[in-house]
Amino acid sequence: MDILNLVFLLTLTVGASRILANIIPLPLPILQILLGSLLALPPFGMEIELDPEIFMMLFIPPLLFYDGWKIPKKEFTEHGGQIAAMSLLLVLITVAAVGYFIHWLIPSIPLAASFALAAILSPTDALSVIAIAQGRLPRHMSHQLEGEAMMNDATGLVSFKIAMAAVITGSFSLVSVSGEFLVVALGGLLIGGALSWTVGKIKQWMTARDLYDPATYVVTILLLPFAAFFLAEHAGMSGILSAVAAGMVQSRVDMLPVKTSTRILNRSIWEMLDFSFNGLVFLLLGLQFPGIVERVWEASATQSYDMGTLVVYALVIMALLLMIRFAFIYAYHWSETRLLKRRAKGGQSQPLLLTTALSSVAGVRGAITLAGILSVPLFIDGTPFPGRDLMIFLSAAVIILSLLIGALGIPYFLRYLSLNDLDEHERELLKARQSASQAAVSWLEEWLKAQSNEDIESKGSVTARIIDSYRQEMQAMAMEREDRANEAVQRYVLETNLRMQAIQVQRKELYRLRKRRHIDEQMLQTLIRELDYEEAALQ
């Protein structure tokens, strides 16, 4: 099929899947896999086999970059202990336990390849969980899942690449792998962070000299994750962690008080790309799934398993993943609660078994797992990669099972969970909005006092209207687009300018609140977004 027609059809299908998800009661990723499988069948008959290296380079960097960009930094710091434990220790336990289990269960998959499969099954997908929960997860759990998903995406993929290297080279040493992991991880973080910081400094330099162009900058940011990934890989470091670090640093640069048009353009493009790339990954799996099933079916004739046995294997692997996750989370929270009680700082506010069960079923696998497993090479030195189709089949089955478990389990456990922290979050947002509006009102009053007496009468009515709109928390009054006298036009221009300057004051107040830690990073982003759209409407 012509490449342009293929891109057009896939993009159209991704958009249509979002609409269908509002009608068909299925998780969006499962629906996209089904649509992809449908396109692979007659009469469409679409066939596509991307080069694994191209697939890795095309999908992994932007997805991980955006993960790093949107992670709430305050919660990432506050829950750093749990996030680190879940994304490092839990991943390593999963790789070791599940890897050995898969090799024991299916000896035709080599041990190193079994470790690679276990590693790529380790990352969780916070985007799918949030979509399933529809914003009803407790805030602290939602943030922990986002932080865990971002970090174990990186650690899982790094472990996957090391295991894949062991398959290709035929050598494996736990000691050397551990040392290599630390070196390539640290190197990747430094390269990605340094590159992103340099881009931010260049932006500041250009802004100071009126050389700054929002469109050019946004194009640069679109290329940044690929550049970070390529440079780190070329240097022998982790391109995966490099992309994550670039996103985390760039999110700080994006919050700097620069042109509003840049933030709006940047944010809109990345939200669109994140949705599109996630959808394309699931569609591409669906397109290849019928062929994979057919090849696995044919291979099963010469093996000791059939298709029904493979489905049972997938169920057993999923059960093992759930048990390991449940045991780890329970042990972590139990230890944390005991430690806090000893320090007289309070303990678990929610029932331990309930929160552990909810966190366990929320360990949904998604786009990163798919992108990683589809990047498995087709051949090693001219011979087919051992068990590639089988690995992809098991990964797809585990992803689908985890989505179904999440779709059923998350709403069930949420019914028994107290969600008081959501109300508290809304109160904090309201308090921050009031503080920003009050800062704007105070500035307008001071500005009016500084005007000369002859200007007070003409400018006072305009200022009073703006102050009244802020105090009543109403939207700015629209100005009719009719020919008016010069005085009315001047008042309109004055009102617009004052509103623009008042918005700048609100932004400064929000930055001050964040600096003093009265609000968190996510609240700052939400409130800055509201002000950006308000300013864009005025422009």
Secondary structure, DSSP 4 states (H G I P E B T S, - for coil): --HHHHHHHHHHHHHHHHHHHTTS-S-HHHHHHHHHHHHHSTTT-------HHHHHHHHHHHHHHHHHHHS-HHHHHHTHHHHHIIIIIHHHHHHHHHHHHHHHH-TTS-HHHHHHHHHHTS---HHHHHHHHTT-S-HHHHHHHHHHHHHHHHHHHHHHHHHHHHHHH----HHHHHHHHHHHHHHHHHHHHHHHHHHHHHHHHHHHTT---HHHHHHHHHHHHHHHHHHHHHTTS-HHHHHHHHHHHHHHHHTSS--HHHHHHHHHHHHHHHHHHHHHHHHHHHHHHHHHHHHHHHHHTTSS--HHHHHHHHHHHHHHHHHHHHHHHHHHHHHHHHHHHHTTS---SS-HHHHHHHHHHT----HHHHHHHTTS-SEETTEEPTTHHHHHHHHHHHHHHHHHHHHHHHHHHHTTS--HHHHHHHHHHHHHHHHHHHHHHHHHHHHHHTS-HHHHHHHHHHHHHHHHHHHTT-PPPPPP-S---HHHHHHHHHHHHHHHHHHHHHHHHHHHHHHTTSS-HHHHHHHHHHHHHHHHHH-
